[in-house]
Amino acid sequence: MIPATTLATLTGIRHAFFTREGGVSDGIYASLNGGIGSNDEVGAVAENRARMAAALGVSPDRLLTLYQIHSPIVVVAERPWAPHDRPRADAVVTKTAGIAIGVSTADCGPVLFAEPTERIVAAAHAGWRGALGGVLEATVGTMVRLGAERARIVAVLGPMIRQPNYEVGADLVTQFVAADADNTRFFSQAARVNHAMFDLAGYICARLQDAGITAIEDLQSCTYADEARFFSYRRATHRGERDYGRHISAIALVE
């Protein structure tokens, strides 16, 4: 797993941006696949998630993730839920100690948040749809509603696909520019005509800054480029593979 410097210094908070290493899955899922929605063996995913839970200091039933739908929907976790009862949402916030909250990704942007004074943490799944739709602002807003001070919130961007490997079509560029003409700065010309290279991490950082978050760390890791450490939906698609593994990025308040 990859630690974030800013989160590691906070007392009473544990976190992890897990890589694909250290699990029991094999084949295209090798090895730490945490994706409940993948077609991996159920027992292997359960063991992988149990290992992640142990690293976060919680029991397996207290590692909570979502049924992600690329939305701006945020839920508050106050108690554990069963895997089949996962909320349909893309961010989760808690101020309850003893549970770990997380998101699964395989190119989209995982963002972990912490407000150490009021002891409020959050995890958001920010692909281009969620980021454009406002999931980051909604996450911050929910934290503030629960008592967080915006100026004290720390946000960390985990492993995601980076601009050199994120080619998109003209239709996506049009959506972003229609939302804000200044969004052209997040696109550079691709080798193919009518295509562009999208800076998802830069866009996430800008949205966080606009939401009043000043303490932002970016781990700079690219899921597509680093096959040894990361799963990648886009890489699997380019290869014609039938499925792909998912990473878990999670954070917990220590009891």
C-alpha positions as CSV (number, residue, x, y, z in Angstrom):
1,M,0.0,0.0,0.0
2,I,1.1,3.6,-0.6
3,P,0.9,6.0,2.4
4,A,0.2,9.7,2.0
5,T,2.6,12.0,3.9
6,T,-0.1,14.4,5.0
7,L,-2.4,11.8,6.4
8,A,0.3,9.7,8.0
9,T,1.1,12.6,10.3
10,L,-2.4,12.9,11.7
11,T,-3.0,11.3,15.1
12,G,-5.9,8.8,15.4
13,I,-6.3,8.3,11.6
14,R,-5.3,5.3,9.6
15,H,-5.4,5.1,5.8
16,A,-4.2,3.1,2.8
17,F,-4.0,3.4,-0.9
18,F,-3.7,-0.3,-1.6
19,T,-2.0,-1.4,-4.8
20,R,-2.6,-4.7,-6.6
21,E,0.2,-6.4,-4.6
22,G,-0.1,-8.6,-1.5
23,G,-3.3,-10.7,-2.2
24,V,-4.4,-14.2,-3.2
25,S,-6.2,-13.7,-6.5
26,D,-4.6,-14.9,-9.7
27,G,-4.7,-14.4,-13.4
28,I,-5.9,-10.9,-14.5
29,Y,-6.9,-10.2,-10.9
30,A,-3.5,-10.9,-9.4
31,S,-3.2,-10.3,-6.6
32,L,-4.9,-7.9,-4.2
33,N,-8.2,-7.5,-6.0
34,G,-10.8,-5.8,-3.7
35,G,-13.6,-5.6,-6.2
36,I,-16.8,-7.1,-5.0
37,G,-18.3,-6.3,-8.4
38,S,-15.6,-8.2,-10.3
39,N,-15.9,-11.7,-11.6
40,D,-13.0,-12.9,-9.4
41,E,-13.5,-15.8,-7.0
42,V,-15.7,-14.6,-4.1
43,G,-13.4,-16.3,-1.5
44,A,-10.3,-14.7,-3.0
45,V,-11.9,-11.2,-2.9
46,A,-13.0,-11.8,0.7
47,E,-9.5,-12.8,1.8
48,N,-8.0,-9.8,0.0
49,R,-10.4,-7.5,1.7
50,A,-9.7,-9.1,5.1
51,R,-6.1,-8.4,4.6
52,M,-6.9,-4.8,3.8
53,A,-9.1,-4.5,6.9
54,A,-6.4,-5.9,9.1
55,A,-3.9,-3.3,7.7
56,L,-6.4,-0.6,8.7
57,G,-7.0,-2.0,12.1
58,V,-10.6,-3.1,11.7
59,S,-12.5,-6.4,11.3
60,P,-13.5,-7.4,7.7
61,D,-17.1,-6.5,8.2
62,R,-16.1,-3.0,9.1
63,L,-14.3,-2.2,5.8
64,L,-17.2,-0.4,4.0
65,T,-17.3,0.4,0.3
66,L,-20.0,1.5,-2.1
67,Y,-22.0,0.4,-5.1
68,Q,-20.4,3.1,-7.3
69,I,-22.5,4.7,-10.0
70,H,-20.4,7.7,-11.2
71,S,-22.6,10.2,-9.3
72,P,-22.2,13.1,-6.9
73,I,-24.1,11.2,-4.2
74,V,-22.5,11.1,-0.8
75,V,-23.6,8.9,2.2
76,V,-22.7,9.0,5.9
77,A,-21.6,5.8,7.5
78,E,-22.6,5.4,11.1
79,R,-22.5,1.6,11.4
80,P,-21.4,-1.3,9.2
81,W,-23.5,-2.5,6.2
82,A,-23.4,-5.9,4.5
83,P,-21.8,-6.1,1.0
84,H,-25.2,-6.7,-0.6
85,D,-26.6,-3.6,1.1
86,R,-23.9,-1.2,-0.2
87,P,-25.4,2.2,-0.8
88,R,-25.5,3.4,-4.4
89,A,-23.2,6.4,-4.1
90,D,-19.7,7.6,-4.9
91,A,-18.5,9.1,-1.7
92,V,-18.8,8.2,2.0
93,V,-18.1,10.2,5.1
94,T,-17.9,9.2,8.7
95,K,-17.2,10.5,12.2
96,T,-17.6,7.0,13.7
97,A,-14.4,5.4,15.0
98,G,-13.7,1.7,14.4
99,I,-15.0,1.5,10.8
100,A,-12.9,2.0,7.6
101,I,-14.6,3.7,4.6
102,G,-13.3,3.4,1.1
103,V,-13.8,3.4,-2.6
104,S,-12.7,1.0,-5.4
105,T,-11.0,2.2,-8.5
106,A,-9.1,1.0,-11.6
107,D,-8.2,4.3,-13.3
108,C,-10.7,6.8,-11.7
109,G,-9.4,9.0,-9.0
110,P,-9.7,8.0,-5.4
111,V,-9.6,10.9,-3.0
112,L,-9.3,10.5,0.8
113,F,-10.2,13.4,3.1
114,A,-9.5,14.0,6.8
115,E,-10.4,16.8,9.3
116,P,-8.3,15.8,12.3
117,T,-9.7,18.3,14.9
118,E,-13.3,17.2,14.6
119,R,-12.3,13.7,13.6
120,I,-14.2,13.4,10.3
121,V,-12.9,11.4,7.4
122,A,-14.2,10.7,3.9
123,A,-13.4,8.8,0.7
124,A,-14.6,9.8,-2.8
125,H,-14.6,8.0,-6.2
126,A,-13.9,10.7,-8.8
127,G,-13.9,9.6,-12.3
128,W,-14.5,12.3,-14.9
129,R,-18.3,12.0,-14.6
130,G,-18.3,12.2,-10.8
131,A,-15.8,15.0,-10.7
132,L,-17.7,17.0,-13.4
133,G,-20.9,16.3,-11.6
134,G,-19.7,17.7,-8.2
135,V,-18.9,14.6,-6.1
136,L,-15.9,16.4,-4.5
137,E,-17.8,19.5,-3.5
138,A,-20.6,17.3,-2.2
139,T,-18.1,15.3,-0.1
140,V,-16.6,18.5,1.4
141,G,-20.1,19.9,2.0
142,T,-21.2,16.8,3.9
143,M,-18.0,16.9,6.0
144,V,-18.8,20.5,6.9
145,R,-22.4,19.7,7.7
146,L,-21.1,17.1,10.2
147,G,-18.9,19.7,11.9
148,A,-15.7,19.9,9.9
149,E,-13.9,23.1,9.4
150,R,-13.2,23.6,5.7
151,A,-9.8,25.2,6.3
152,R,-8.6,22.1,8.2
153,I,-9.6,19.5,5.7
154,V,-6.7,17.5,4.1
155,A,-7.3,15.8,0.7
156,V,-5.1,13.3,-1.0
157,L,-5.3,12.1,-4.6
158,G,-4.4,8.4,-5.0
159,P,-3.3,6.3,-8.0
160,M,-5.3,7.1,-11.1
161,I,-4.8,7.3,-14.9
162,R,-2.6,10.2,-15.8
163,Q,-2.7,12.6,-18.7
164,P,-0.1,10.9,-20.9
165,N,-2.3,7.8,-21.0
166,Y,-5.8,9.3,-20.9
167,E,-7.0,9.9,-24.4
168,V,-10.6,11.1,-24.8
169,G,-12.9,12.0,-27.6
170,A,-14.0,15.5,-28.7
171,D,-17.5,14.8,-27.1
172,L,-16.0,14.7,-23.6
173,V,-14.0,17.9,-24.2
174,T,-17.2,19.6,-25.3
175,Q,-18.9,18.6,-22.1
176,F,-16.2,20.0,-19.9
177,V,-15.9,23.3,-21.9
178,A,-19.6,23.7,-21.9
179,A,-19.5,23.5,-18.1
180,D,-16.6,26.0,-17.8
181,A,-14.7,27.5,-20.7
182,D,-11.5,27.5,-18.5
183,N,-11.6,23.7,-18.5
184,T,-9.7,23.7,-21.8
185,R,-6.5,23.9,-19.7
186,F,-7.0,20.3,-18.7
187,F,-6.7,19.0,-22.2
188,S,-3.8,18.7,-24.6
189,Q,-3.7,17.6,-28.2
190,A,-3.6,13.9,-28.8
191,A,-1.9,12.2,-31.7
192,R,-5.3,11.3,-33.2
193,V,-7.5,13.9,-34.8
194,N,-10.5,15.0,-32.7
195,H,-9.0,13.5,-29.6
196,A,-7.3,15.0,-26.6
197,M,-5.3,13.9,-23.5
198,F,-7.2,14.7,-20.3
199,D,-5.6,15.7,-17.0
200,L,-8.0,14.1,-14.5
201,A,-5.7,14.7,-11.5
202,G,-5.3,18.4,-12.4
203,Y,-9.0,18.8,-12.8
204,I,-9.7,17.1,-9.4
205,C,-7.1,19.4,-7.7
206,A,-8.8,22.5,-9.3
207,R,-12.2,21.4,-8.1
208,L,-10.9,20.8,-4.6
209,Q,-9.2,24.3,-4.6
210,D,-12.5,25.9,-5.7
211,A,-14.2,24.1,-2.8
212,G,-11.9,25.8,-0.4
213,I,-9.4,23.0,0.2
214,T,-5.9,24.2,0.5
215,A,-4.1,21.1,1.9
216,I,-3.9,18.8,-1.1
217,E,-1.4,16.0,-1.7
218,D,-1.1,14.1,-5.0
219,L,0.6,10.7,-4.9
220,Q,1.4,11.1,-8.7
221,S,1.0,7.4,-9.5
222,C,-0.4,6.3,-12.9
223,T,-2.6,3.2,-12.9
224,Y,-2.3,2.6,-16.6
225,A,1.5,3.1,-16.8
226,D,2.5,1.0,-13.8
227,E,1.2,-2.5,-14.5
228,A,3.3,-4.1,-11.8
229,R,1.5,-2.1,-9.0
230,F,-1.9,-1.2,-10.4
231,F,-5.0,-2.5,-12.1
232,S,-6.3,-0.5,-15.1
233,Y,-9.7,-0.6,-16.7
234,R,-8.4,1.1,-19.8
235,R,-5.3,-1.2,-20.1
236,A,-7.6,-4.2,-19.7
237,T,-9.9,-2.8,-22.4
238,H,-7.1,-2.2,-24.8
239,R,-6.0,-5.8,-24.4
240,G,-9.4,-7.2,-24.8
241,E,-9.4,-8.8,-21.3
242,R,-12.7,-10.0,-20.0
243,D,-12.5,-8.1,-16.7
244,Y,-10.1,-6.2,-14.4
245,G,-9.2,-6.0,-10.7
246,R,-10.0,-3.1,-8.4
247,H,-7.9,-1.3,-5.9
248,I,-9.3,-0.1,-2.5
249,S,-8.4,3.3,-1.0
250,A,-9.7,3.6,2.5
251,I,-9.4,5.7,5.7
252,A,-10.4,5.0,9.3
253,L,-10.7,6.8,12.7
254,V,-8.8,4.8,15.4
255,E,-10.9,4.1,18.5
